[in-house]
Amino acid sequence: MTYKTKTVLITGCSSGIGLATAKYFQEKGWNVSATMRNPADAPELATLPNVITPALDVNDKASITAALQATLDAFGKIDVLVNNAGYALMGAFETLDEDQIRRQFDTNVFGLMEVCRAVLPHFRQRGEGLLINVASMVGRVPLPMYSVYNASKHAVEGFTEGLVYELEPFGVRVKIIEPGAVNTNFFGRSSDRANATGESAYADISTERLGVMDAIGPGGSRPVDAAKVIWQAANDASSRLRYSVGLDAHALLAARRLLPETFFRTMIKHSLSPVSYNTLGKFLYRPKA
Ligand SMILES: NC(=O)c1ccc[n+]([C@@H]2O[C@H](COP(=O)([O-])OP(=O)(O)OC[C@H]3O[C@@H](n4cnc5c(N)ncnc54)[C@H](OP(=O)(O)O)[C@@H]3O)[C@@H](O)[C@H]2O)c1
């Protein structure tokens, strides 16, 4: 198999990390199946050589099957699957209703699992293949006002690490991407933060913390920075499992490993306060050129 003939299937390519990753792999000469819910959302991708843009909603099994078939019809095989589609449910647990919470897990966890269920038989039959799941720094460093999103990404971490052992005998490899803040629609259109239950006890703290997150967003890593890390993971033949994106993720994941638990939690508690943001945060999250 030549380098140029490799094929990647990516979910959630309408914007942000997925869009940047699709473009990056295409520039590197790969065949790209850049899937998204509505292919009309990223029309520029369909004009690029060796790119197809099948419709794929991770919550719709028929669309997953059809997108997989379209990819195999176009390129004959899939070498790498990047499960990127996802969004954040923001706000205190008590302010979120059951439907919002189920939707968060349906997309970030069960939807991701369904895409794996569709593609893994292809990998096993070929005796090779690489699964890359986009989790998050919060999959190992939970942040305040993100309790349900944290839980969904912890689930992705646990699921994916478990798969390492299940898939190894079949020659199928697995990797996890852990971005810190990345400047995408994640902080805008894609986030779900309605105070659905009308519970107001958290109003002040929620407004304060989520206000800091909104301020951080534009100063996060660029989508192409995440794409480069996904590219690195896709081309890394080693058994390394986790790849973080951005200084914030590198630093907090290292701090989690090295610092005593109680000290670490105190640090996190204060890190999203307006005072911390206006001192250290503004410096760390300067908008990138
Ligand atoms: N940005 C960050 O700071 C950050 C940090 C850590 C992890 N992440 C993770 O990175 C991944 C990509 O997010 P992003 O930052 O690039 O945000 P984004 O620009 O909002 O992109 C999210 C993508 O997921 C897609 N999506 C949502 N629900 C879907 C569904 N049911 N089926 C298929 N696609 C669906 C969206 O499609 P539509 O256009 O159809 O809505 C969009 O293409 C997510 O898993 C997110 O949790 C992001």
PDBQT file of the ligand as one rigid body, heavy atoms in Angstrom, charges set to zero:
ROOT
HETATM    1  N1  LIG A 301     -13.102  23.301  20.939  1.00  0.00    +0.000 N 
HETATM    2  C1  LIG A 301     -12.662  22.871  22.106  1.00  0.00    +0.000 C 
HETATM    3  O1  LIG A 301     -12.240  23.652  22.990  1.00  0.00    +0.000 OA
HETATM    4  C2  LIG A 301     -12.640  21.379  22.382  1.00  0.00    +0.000 A 
HETATM    5  C3  LIG A 301     -11.898  20.933  23.499  1.00  0.00    +0.000 A 
HETATM    6  C4  LIG A 301     -11.860  19.581  23.767  1.00  0.00    +0.000 A 
HETATM    7  C5  LIG A 301     -12.523  18.679  22.970  1.00  0.00    +0.000 A 
HETATM    8  N2  LIG A 301     -13.231  19.125  21.903  1.00  0.00    +0.000 N 
HETATM    9  C6  LIG A 301     -13.935  18.131  21.095  1.00  0.00    +0.000 C 
HETATM   10  O2  LIG A 301     -13.567  18.285  19.741  1.00  0.00    +0.000 OA
HETATM   11  C7  LIG A 301     -14.604  17.764  18.918  1.00  0.00    +0.000 C 
HETATM   12  C8  LIG A 301     -14.899  18.751  17.798  1.00  0.00    +0.000 C 
HETATM   13  O3  LIG A 301     -15.409  19.944  18.339  1.00  0.00    +0.000 OA
HETATM   14  P1  LIG A 301     -15.012  21.388  17.773  1.00  0.00    +0.000 P 
HETATM   15  O4  LIG A 301     -14.299  22.085  18.856  1.00  0.00    +0.000 OA
HETATM   16  O5  LIG A 301     -14.379  21.271  16.453  1.00  0.00    +0.000 OA
HETATM   17  O6  LIG A 301     -16.450  22.070  17.702  1.00  0.00    +0.000 OA
HETATM   18  P2  LIG A 301     -17.374  22.438  16.437  1.00  0.00    +0.000 P 
HETATM   19  O7  LIG A 301     -16.692  23.385  15.533  1.00  0.00    +0.000 OA
HETATM   20  O8  LIG A 301     -18.664  22.845  17.053  1.00  0.00    +0.000 OA
HETATM   21  O9  LIG A 301     -17.554  21.054  15.685  1.00  0.00    +0.000 OA
HETATM   22  C9  LIG A 301     -18.372  20.026  16.193  1.00  0.00    +0.000 C 
HETATM   23  C10 LIG A 301     -18.741  19.113  15.053  1.00  0.00    +0.000 C 
HETATM   24  O10 LIG A 301     -19.484  18.010  15.586  1.00  0.00    +0.000 OA
HETATM   25  C11 LIG A 301     -20.615  17.861  14.770  1.00  0.00    +0.000 C 
HETATM   26  N3  LIG A 301     -21.737  17.171  15.387  1.00  0.00    +0.000 N 
HETATM   27  C12 LIG A 301     -22.459  17.510  16.477  1.00  0.00    +0.000 A 
HETATM   28  N4  LIG A 301     -23.427  16.603  16.682  1.00  0.00    +0.000 NA
HETATM   29  C13 LIG A 301     -23.313  15.676  15.696  1.00  0.00    +0.000 A 
HETATM   30  C14 LIG A 301     -24.014  14.493  15.343  1.00  0.00    +0.000 A 
HETATM   31  N5  LIG A 301     -25.073  14.071  16.049  1.00  0.00    +0.000 N 
HETATM   32  N6  LIG A 301     -23.594  13.777  14.269  1.00  0.00    +0.000 NA
HETATM   33  C15 LIG A 301     -22.549  14.188  13.526  1.00  0.00    +0.000 A 
HETATM   34  N7  LIG A 301     -21.865  15.315  13.792  1.00  0.00    +0.000 NA
HETATM   35  C16 LIG A 301     -22.241  16.035  14.870  1.00  0.00    +0.000 A 
HETATM   36  C17 LIG A 301     -21.009  19.275  14.364  1.00  0.00    +0.000 C 
HETATM   37  O11 LIG A 301     -21.886  19.198  13.259  1.00  0.00    +0.000 OA
HETATM   38  P3  LIG A 301     -23.053  20.255  12.955  1.00  0.00    +0.000 P 
HETATM   39  O12 LIG A 301     -22.401  21.360  12.162  1.00  0.00    +0.000 OA
HETATM   40  O13 LIG A 301     -24.048  19.484  12.165  1.00  0.00    +0.000 OA
HETATM   41  O14 LIG A 301     -23.594  20.721  14.276  1.00  0.00    +0.000 OA
HETATM   42  C18 LIG A 301     -19.635  19.812  14.015  1.00  0.00    +0.000 C 
HETATM   43  O15 LIG A 301     -19.246  19.382  12.738  1.00  0.00    +0.000 OA
HETATM   44  C19 LIG A 301     -15.796  17.485  19.837  1.00  0.00    +0.000 C 
HETATM   45  O16 LIG A 301     -15.849  16.105  20.130  1.00  0.00    +0.000 OA
HETATM   46  C20 LIG A 301     -15.445  18.274  21.098  1.00  0.00    +0.000 C 
HETATM   47  O17 LIG A 301     -16.035  17.717  22.245  1.00  0.00    +0.000 OA
HETATM   48  C21 LIG A 301     -13.301  20.454  21.590  1.00  0.00    +0.000 A 
ENDROOT
TORSDOF 0
